[in-house]
Amino acid sequence: MLPYLRFLYNKLSFFSSRMATLTQTFFPLKMPRIPFERVMIFPPAFLMGFPMPTAMTTLGRLGKQHMFLWAWGINGCFSVIGAALVPILATSFGLTAVLWVAGLAYLLAIPAFFAVLLPLKPGHAVAAS
């Protein structure tokens, strides 16, 4: 999992630091930049789509189907919070602050992911699905 996170971090860092420079250098007009930027945004967007399906597959393989509802609920909750919080943070503190908060949120989620990988303790009843 850690090599994937390093790879994701490196690619996102590259794209976020080079996007404005590349588009201004190669496309001085606004209209041709839009397809180019969509092509540039596709790889990191594609990579950011992997954590949730990967986590759900991992839960299934570990026999922890009882955690599916929690996983979907947490994902939905943070999606709503993020959608509301990002514009507020961006206008108040700038996009750099948004990236820092997002990075910290992902760092906080990593220990939770690895805690889920631990086997169930004996004697803990699992609710029937």
Short mmCIF file of the C-alpha atoms (twelve columns), coordinates in Angstrom:
data_MODEL
# 
_entry.id   MODEL 
# 
loop_
_atom_site.group_PDB 
_atom_site.id 
_atom_site.type_symbol 
_atom_site.label_atom_id 
_atom_site.label_alt_id 
_atom_site.label_comp_id 
_atom_site.label_asym_id 
_atom_site.label_seq_id 
_atom_site.Cartn_x 
_atom_site.Cartn_y 
_atom_site.Cartn_z 
_atom_site.pdbx_PDB_model_num 
ATOM 1   C CA . MET A 1   0.000   0.000   0.000   1 
ATOM 2   C CA . LEU A 2   2.829   2.419   0.797   1 
ATOM 3   C CA . PRO A 3   4.412   2.241   -2.684  1 
ATOM 4   C CA . TYR A 4   1.001   3.109   -4.140  1 
ATOM 5   C CA . LEU A 5   0.708   6.105   -1.803  1 
ATOM 6   C CA . ARG A 6   4.200   7.320   -2.715  1 
ATOM 7   C CA . PHE A 7   3.415   6.935   -6.407  1 
ATOM 8   C CA . LEU A 8   0.131   8.818   -5.983  1 
ATOM 9   C CA . TYR A 9   1.824   11.599  -4.014  1 
ATOM 10  C CA . ASN A 10  4.594   11.992  -6.620  1 
ATOM 11  C CA . LYS A 11  2.167   12.126  -9.536  1 
ATOM 12  C CA . LEU A 12  -0.186  14.565  -7.837  1 
ATOM 13  C CA . SER A 13  2.729   16.784  -6.824  1 
ATOM 14  C CA . PHE A 14  4.030   16.807  -10.393 1 
ATOM 15  C CA . PHE A 15  0.659   17.640  -11.908 1 
ATOM 16  C CA . SER A 16  -0.230  20.320  -9.367  1 
ATOM 17  C CA . SER A 17  3.129   22.077  -9.677  1 
ATOM 18  C CA . ARG A 18  3.421   21.909  -13.472 1 
ATOM 19  C CA . MET A 19  -0.156  22.366  -14.711 1 
ATOM 20  C CA . ALA A 20  -0.200  26.176  -14.868 1 
ATOM 21  C CA . THR A 21  3.287   26.379  -16.400 1 
ATOM 22  C CA . LEU A 22  2.509   23.822  -19.094 1 
ATOM 23  C CA . THR A 23  -0.787  25.357  -20.118 1 
ATOM 24  C CA . GLN A 24  0.570   28.924  -20.217 1 
ATOM 25  C CA . THR A 25  3.657   27.881  -22.177 1 
ATOM 26  C CA . PHE A 26  1.992   25.760  -24.835 1 
ATOM 27  C CA . PHE A 27  -1.432  27.377  -25.058 1 
ATOM 28  C CA . PRO A 28  -1.497  31.170  -24.733 1 
ATOM 29  C CA . LEU A 29  -5.164  31.246  -25.812 1 
ATOM 30  C CA . LYS A 30  -7.864  29.988  -23.468 1 
ATOM 31  C CA . MET A 31  -9.900  27.816  -25.844 1 
ATOM 32  C CA . PRO A 32  -7.300  25.153  -26.817 1 
ATOM 33  C CA . ARG A 33  -6.233  24.760  -23.183 1 
ATOM 34  C CA . ILE A 34  -9.433  23.058  -22.066 1 
ATOM 35  C CA . PRO A 35  -8.918  19.705  -23.872 1 
ATOM 36  C CA . PHE A 36  -5.225  19.714  -22.908 1 
ATOM 37  C CA . GLU A 37  -6.069  20.307  -19.241 1 
ATOM 38  C CA . ARG A 38  -8.634  17.511  -19.283 1 
ATOM 39  C CA . VAL A 39  -5.970  15.153  -20.599 1 
ATOM 40  C CA . MET A 40  -3.567  16.365  -17.902 1 
ATOM 41  C CA . ILE A 41  -6.149  15.976  -15.129 1 
ATOM 42  C CA . PHE A 42  -7.197  12.459  -16.145 1 
ATOM 43  C CA . PRO A 43  -4.211  10.498  -14.675 1 
ATOM 44  C CA . PRO A 44  -4.409  11.894  -11.118 1 
ATOM 45  C CA . ALA A 45  -8.221  11.741  -11.160 1 
ATOM 46  C CA . PHE A 46  -8.042  8.112   -12.268 1 
ATOM 47  C CA . LEU A 47  -5.533  7.287   -9.513  1 
ATOM 48  C CA . MET A 48  -7.583  9.042   -6.826  1 
ATOM 49  C CA . GLY A 49  -10.522 6.801   -7.697  1 
ATOM 50  C CA . PHE A 50  -8.768  3.651   -6.478  1 
ATOM 51  C CA . PRO A 51  -8.706  3.914   -2.643  1 
ATOM 52  C CA . MET A 52  -12.425 3.307   -1.979  1 
ATOM 53  C CA . PRO A 53  -12.877 0.272   -4.289  1 
ATOM 54  C CA . THR A 54  -9.541  -1.115  -3.064  1 
ATOM 55  C CA . ALA A 55  -10.620 -0.749  0.561   1 
ATOM 56  C CA . MET A 56  -14.002 -2.382  -0.124  1 
ATOM 57  C CA . THR A 57  -12.300 -5.293  -1.880  1 
ATOM 58  C CA . THR A 58  -9.896  -5.643  1.050   1 
ATOM 59  C CA . LEU A 59  -12.806 -5.699  3.510   1 
ATOM 60  C CA . GLY A 60  -14.473 -8.425  1.465   1 
ATOM 61  C CA . ARG A 61  -11.328 -10.527 1.304   1 
ATOM 62  C CA . LEU A 62  -10.824 -10.213 5.051   1 
ATOM 63  C CA . GLY A 63  -14.380 -11.356 5.734   1 
ATOM 64  C CA . LYS A 64  -15.378 -8.007  7.225   1 
ATOM 65  C CA . GLN A 65  -18.534 -7.418  5.216   1 
ATOM 66  C CA . HIS A 66  -20.152 -6.023  8.366   1 
ATOM 67  C CA . MET A 67  -17.978 -2.907  7.896   1 
ATOM 68  C CA . PHE A 68  -19.288 -2.103  4.402   1 
ATOM 69  C CA . LEU A 69  -22.019 0.188   5.700   1 
ATOM 70  C CA . TRP A 70  -19.524 2.052   7.899   1 
ATOM 71  C CA . ALA A 71  -17.117 2.470   5.000   1 
ATOM 72  C CA . TRP A 72  -19.819 3.836   2.685   1 
ATOM 73  C CA . GLY A 73  -21.150 6.090   5.441   1 
ATOM 74  C CA . ILE A 74  -17.740 7.549   6.266   1 
ATOM 75  C CA . ASN A 75  -16.965 8.027   2.579   1 
ATOM 76  C CA . GLY A 76  -20.274 9.810   2.021   1 
ATOM 77  C CA . CYS A 77  -19.871 11.975  5.114   1 
ATOM 78  C CA . PHE A 78  -16.414 13.169  4.142   1 
ATOM 79  C CA . SER A 79  -17.530 13.737  0.552   1 
ATOM 80  C CA . VAL A 80  -20.242 16.106  1.766   1 
ATOM 81  C CA . ILE A 81  -17.958 17.806  4.292   1 
ATOM 82  C CA . GLY A 82  -15.239 18.179  1.659   1 
ATOM 83  C CA . ALA A 83  -17.611 19.628  -0.908  1 
ATOM 84  C CA . ALA A 84  -18.699 22.289  1.588   1 
ATOM 85  C CA . LEU A 85  -15.323 22.919  3.213   1 
ATOM 86  C CA . VAL A 86  -13.095 23.234  0.119   1 
ATOM 87  C CA . PRO A 87  -14.646 26.457  -1.259  1 
ATOM 88  C CA . ILE A 88  -14.629 28.025  2.200   1 
ATOM 89  C CA . LEU A 89  -10.970 27.131  2.830   1 
ATOM 90  C CA . ALA A 90  -9.934  28.114  -0.702  1 
ATOM 91  C CA . THR A 91  -11.477 31.570  -0.525  1 
ATOM 92  C CA . SER A 92  -10.321 32.187  3.047   1 
ATOM 93  C CA . PHE A 93  -6.810  30.739  3.038   1 
ATOM 94  C CA . GLY A 94  -5.942  29.764  -0.547  1 
ATOM 95  C CA . LEU A 95  -5.529  26.508  -2.438  1 
ATOM 96  C CA . THR A 96  -2.306  25.661  -0.616  1 
ATOM 97  C CA . ALA A 97  -4.271  25.418  2.638   1 
ATOM 98  C CA . VAL A 98  -6.814  23.157  0.922   1 
ATOM 99  C CA . LEU A 99  -4.050  20.814  -0.232  1 
ATOM 100 C CA . TRP A 100 -2.527  20.742  3.269   1 
ATOM 101 C CA . VAL A 101 -5.873  19.925  4.898   1 
ATOM 102 C CA . ALA A 102 -6.541  17.212  2.307   1 
ATOM 103 C CA . GLY A 103 -3.086  15.735  2.834   1 
ATOM 104 C CA . LEU A 104 -3.569  15.700  6.600   1 
ATOM 105 C CA . ALA A 105 -6.964  14.032  6.200   1 
ATOM 106 C CA . TYR A 106 -5.402  11.265  4.124   1 
ATOM 107 C CA . LEU A 107 -2.576  10.876  6.650   1 
ATOM 108 C CA . LEU A 108 -5.166  10.465  9.402   1 
ATOM 109 C CA . ALA A 109 -6.995  7.849   7.339   1 
ATOM 110 C CA . ILE A 110 -3.930  5.647   6.787   1 
ATOM 111 C CA . PRO A 111 -3.743  4.306   10.386  1 
ATOM 112 C CA . ALA A 112 -7.488  3.621   10.300  1 
ATOM 113 C CA . PHE A 113 -7.037  1.590   7.114   1 
ATOM 114 C CA . PHE A 114 -4.265  -0.489  8.645   1 
ATOM 115 C CA . ALA A 115 -6.308  -0.980  11.840  1 
ATOM 116 C CA . VAL A 116 -9.069  -2.515  9.727   1 
ATOM 117 C CA . LEU A 117 -6.543  -5.014  8.357   1 
ATOM 118 C CA . LEU A 118 -6.063  -6.491  11.832  1 
ATOM 119 C CA . PRO A 119 -7.923  -9.762  12.439  1 
ATOM 120 C CA . LEU A 120 -11.108 -9.720  14.515  1 
ATOM 121 C CA . LYS A 121 -10.544 -10.395 18.208  1 
ATOM 122 C CA . PRO A 122 -11.992 -13.673 19.432  1 
ATOM 123 C CA . GLY A 123 -15.231 -13.211 21.306  1 
ATOM 124 C CA . HIS A 124 -16.320 -10.143 19.326  1 
ATOM 125 C CA . ALA A 125 -19.663 -10.913 17.808  1 
ATOM 126 C CA . VAL A 126 -20.226 -9.794  14.244  1 
ATOM 127 C CA . ALA A 127 -23.716 -8.606  13.386  1 
ATOM 128 C CA . ALA A 128 -25.439 -10.615 10.693  1 
ATOM 129 C CA . SER A 129 -25.792 -8.881  7.360   1 
# 
